[in-house]
Amino acid sequence: MGIASKSAIAALAGLFIASFAPQASAQDAVRDAAIHKCILEAQTRHPDVSNPSNQRNRTDAYKSCMAAAGLAP
């Protein structure tokens, strides 16, 4: 295989990988927004974490919010 062939294969591989980057960034942005929203919601519903029961309730609220958004917690 010549240098030109290797360069062409490398360039195509790079373009292939780069084509997935914008999609991943958009998915990351959606997930980040959901995480932020769900954390705020859980903190608002159960503000006092000194009580272990509230800590569990906050965790459950976060998980429920993420599931409602269709994402894993």
MIDOSE-1310 file (N, C-alpha, C; in nm, 2 decimals, decimal comma, always signed):
residues 73
mgia	+0,08/-0,12/+0,00/+0,00/+0,00/+0,00/+0,09/+0,12/+0,00; +0,06/+0,22/-0,09/+0,14/+0,33/-0,10/+0,11/+0,44/+0,00; +0,19/+0,54/+0,01/+0,17/+0,65/+0,10/+0,04/+0,72/+0,08; +0,00/+0,74/-0,05/-0,12/+0,81/-0,09/-0,24/+0,73/-0,04
sksa	-0,24/+0,60/-0,06/-0,35/+0,51/-0,01/-0,36/+0,52/+0,14; -0,25/+0,51/+0,21/-0,26/+0,52/+0,36/-0,31/+0,65/+0,40; -0,27/+0,76/+0,33/-0,32/+0,89/+0,37/-0,47/+0,91/+0,34; -0,51/+0,85/+0,23/-0,66/+0,85/+0,19/-0,74/+0,78/+0,29
iaal	-0,69/+0,66/+0,34/-0,76/+0,58/+0,43/-0,77/+0,66/+0,57; -0,66/+0,72/+0,61/-0,66/+0,79/+0,73/-0,75/+0,91/+0,73; -0,76/+0,98/+0,61/-0,85/+1,09/+0,60/-0,99/+1,05/+0,60; -1,02/+0,94/+0,54/-1,16/+0,89/+0,54/-1,20/+0,85/+0,68
aglf	-1,11/+0,78/+0,75/-1,14/+0,74/+0,89/-1,16/+0,86/+0,98; -1,08/+0,96/+0,96/-1,10/+1,09/+1,03/-1,23/+1,15/+1,01; -1,28/+1,16/+0,88/-1,41/+1,22/+0,85/-1,52/+1,13/+0,90; -1,50/+1,00/+0,90/-1,61/+0,91/+0,95/-1,63/+0,94/+1,10
iasf	-1,52/+0,95/+1,18/-1,52/+0,97/+1,32/-1,58/+1,11/+1,35; -1,53/+1,21/+1,27/-1,58/+1,34/+1,29/-1,73/+1,36/+1,27; -1,78/+1,28/+1,18/-1,93/+1,29/+1,15/-2,01/+1,26/+1,27; -1,96/+1,18/+1,37/-2,04/+1,15/+1,49/-2,02/+1,25/+1,60
apqa	-1,92/+1,34/+1,59/-1,90/+1,44/+1,70/-2,02/+1,53/+1,72; -2,07/+1,59/+1,62/-2,19/+1,68/+1,65/-2,30/+1,61/+1,71; -2,33/+1,49/+1,67/-2,44/+1,42/+1,73/-2,42/+1,39/+1,87; -2,30/+1,35/+1,91/-2,26/+1,32/+2,04/-2,27/+1,45/+2,13
saqd	-2,23/+1,56/+2,07/-2,23/+1,69/+2,15/-2,38/+1,73/+2,18; -2,47/+1,71/+2,08/-2,61/+1,74/+2,10/-2,67/+1,65/+2,21; -2,63/+1,52/+2,20/-2,68/+1,43/+2,30/-2,63/+1,47/+2,44; -2,50/+1,50/+2,45/-2,45/+1,54/+2,58/-2,51/+1,67/+2,63
avrd	-2,55/+1,76/+2,54/-2,61/+1,89/+2,59/-2,75/+1,86/+2,64; -2,82/+1,77/+2,58/-2,96/+1,73/+2,62/-2,95/+1,66/+2,76; -2,85/+1,57/+2,77/-2,83/+1,50/+2,90/-2,79/+1,60/+3,01; -2,70/+1,69/+2,98/-2,65/+1,78/+3,08/-2,77/+1,87/+3,13
aaih	-2,85/+1,91/+3,03/-2,97/+2,00/+3,07/-3,07/+1,92/+3,16; -3,09/+1,79/+3,13/-3,18/+1,71/+3,21/-3,12/+1,69/+3,35; -2,99/+1,66/+3,36/-2,93/+1,64/+3,49/-2,94/+1,77/+3,57; -2,92/+1,88/+3,51/-2,93/+2,01/+3,59/-3,07/+2,03/+3,63
kcil	-3,17/+2,01/+3,55/-3,31/+2,02/+3,58/-3,35/+1,93/+3,69; -3,31/+1,80/+3,68/-3,35/+1,70/+3,78/-3,28/+1,72/+3,92; -3,16/+1,77/+3,92/-3,09/+1,80/+4,04/-3,17/+1,92/+4,11; -3,20/+2,02/+4,04/-3,27/+2,13/+4,10/-3,41/+2,09/+4,15
eaqt	-3,48/+2,01/+4,07/-3,61/+1,96/+4,11/-3,60/+1,88/+4,24; -3,50/+1,79/+4,25/-3,49/+1,71/+4,37/-3,45/+1,79/+4,49; -3,36/+1,89/+4,47/-3,32/+1,98/+4,58/-3,44/+2,07/+4,63; -3,52/+2,11/+4,54/-3,64/+2,19/+4,57/-3,74/+2,11/+4,65
rhpd	-3,76/+1,99/+4,61/-3,86/+1,90/+4,67/-3,82/+1,86/+4,81; -3,69/+1,83/+4,83/-3,63/+1,78/+4,95/-3,51/+1,86/+4,99; -3,52/+1,98/+5,04/-3,41/+2,07/+5,07/-3,32/+2,03/+5,18; -3,37/+1,96/+5,28/-3,30/+1,93/+5,40/-3,24/+1,79/+5,39
vsnp	-3,10/+1,78/+5,37/-3,04/+1,65/+5,35/-2,98/+1,60/+5,49; -3,00/+1,67/+5,60/-2,95/+1,62/+5,72/-3,02/+1,50/+5,77; -3,14/+1,48/+5,72/-3,22/+1,37/+5,75/-3,20/+1,26/+5,65; -3,16/+1,14/+5,69/-3,13/+1,03/+5,59/-3,25/+1,00/+5,50
snqr	-3,37/+1,01/+5,55/-3,49/+0,99/+5,48/-3,50/+1,09/+5,36; -3,47/+1,21/+5,39/-3,47/+1,31/+5,28/-3,36/+1,29/+5,17; -3,25/+1,23/+5,22/-3,15/+1,20/+5,12/-3,20/+1,09/+5,02; -3,27/+0,99/+5,08/-3,33/+0,89/+4,99/-3,43/+0,94/+4,90
nrtd	-3,52/+1,03/+4,96/-3,62/+1,09/+4,88/-3,57/+1,18/+4,77; -3,46/+1,25/+4,80/-3,39/+1,33/+4,69/-3,34/+1,24/+4,58; -3,28/+1,13/+4,62/-3,22/+1,04/+4,52/-3,34/+0,98/+4,44; -3,45/+0,94/+4,50/-3,56/+0,89/+4,43/-3,62/+1,00/+4,33
ayks	-3,63/+1,12/+4,38/-3,68/+1,23/+4,29/-3,60/+1,25/+4,17; -3,46/+1,25/+4,19/-3,37/+1,26/+4,08/-3,39/+1,15/+3,98; -3,39/+1,03/+4,03/-3,40/+0,91/+3,94/-3,53/+0,92/+3,86; -3,64/+0,95/+3,93/-3,77/+0,96/+3,87/-3,77/+1,07/+3,76
cmaa	-3,71/+1,18/+3,79/-3,71/+1,29/+3,69/-3,63/+1,25/+3,56; -3,51/+1,18/+3,59/-3,43/+1,14/+3,47/-3,50/+1,03/+3,39; -3,58/+0,94/+3,46/-3,65/+0,84/+3,39/-3,76/+0,90/+3,30; -3,83/+1,00/+3,36/-3,93/+1,07/+3,29/-3,88/+1,14/+3,16
agla	-3,75/+1,18/+3,17/-3,68/+1,25/+3,05/-3,63/+1,14/+2,96; -3,65/+1,01/+2,99/-3,61/+0,91/+2,90/-3,46/+0,88/+2,91; -3,39/+0,92/+3,02/-3,25/+0,90/+3,03/-3,22/+0,82/+3,16; -3,10/+0,75/+3,15/-3,06/+0,68/+3,27/-3,01/+0,78/+3,37
p	-3,03/+0,75/+3,50/-2,99/+0,84/+3,61/-2,84/+0,85/+3,63
